[in-house]
Amino acid sequence: MSINATLFGEFLVFFIVLSIPIFAVICYKIGKRKSTMPGVLAFVGGCLALFPLFALIFIAVLALKKDLPKNSVYAH
């Protein structure tokens, strides 16, 4: 049985390209509650999706951050 390195590389690139919008949307949804600039957090999360471990760490840190106050102008 031979292992096709090209097919593995294509799968890896496909997985990373597919994960960029997924991580960006997750960061945006969490960022709406945690920050006044959810778009920036979505961009950073999308960029970090090139290295999925860093993106998961970023999401974990973002999730552990305190929420904005309910009476804040920026809270949606």
C-alpha positions in Angstrom: 0.0 0.0 0.0 1.5 3.3 -1.0 0.7 6.6 0.6 0.1 9.5 -1.8 1.7 12.6 -0.2 0.1 14.9 -2.7 -3.4 13.7 -1.8 -2.6 14.2 1.9 -1.3 17.7 1.2 -4.4 18.6 -0.8 -6.6 17.3 2.0 -4.7 19.3 4.6 -5.0 22.5 2.5 -8.7 21.9 1.9 -9.2 21.4 5.7 -7.4 24.6 6.6 -9.2 26.7 3.9 -12.5 25.3 5.0 -11.8 26.0 8.7 -11.0 29.7 8.1 -14.6 30.9 7.8 -15.7 28.5 10.5 -13.3 29.9 13.1 -14.0 33.5 12.0 -17.7 33.0 12.5 -17.2 31.4 15.9 -14.9 34.2 17.0 -17.4 36.8 15.7 -20.3 35.2 17.7 -18.2 35.1 20.9 -16.7 38.5 20.2 -20.1 40.2 20.1 -20.6 39.4 23.7 -17.0 40.0 24.9 -15.7 43.0 23.0 -16.6 46.2 21.3 -14.8 45.2 18.1 -16.1 41.7 17.1 -15.0 42.2 13.5 -11.4 42.5 14.5 -11.7 39.4 16.6 -13.2 37.5 13.7 -10.3 38.6 11.4 -7.7 37.5 14.0 -9.6 34.2 14.5 -9.7 33.7 10.7 -6.0 34.4 10.4 -5.1 32.1 13.2 -7.1 29.3 11.5 -4.1 28.8 9.3 -2.7 27.1 12.5 -5.8 25.4 14.0 -4.2 24.9 17.4 -3.6 28.6 17.8 -7.2 29.3 16.7 -8.5 26.9 19.3 -6.4 28.6 22.0 -7.6 32.0 20.9 -11.3 30.9 21.1 -10.7 29.4 24.6 -9.1 32.7 25.8 -11.9 34.7 24.2 -14.6 32.4 25.8 -13.0 32.9 29.2 -13.0 36.7 29.0 -15.7 38.5 30.9 -18.9 39.6 29.1 -19.6 43.3 28.4 -22.1 44.8 30.8 -25.8 44.5 29.7 -26.4 48.2 29.9 -23.4 49.0 27.7 -23.9 50.7 24.3 -21.8 48.1 22.6 -23.7 45.0 24.0 -26.0 43.6 21.3 
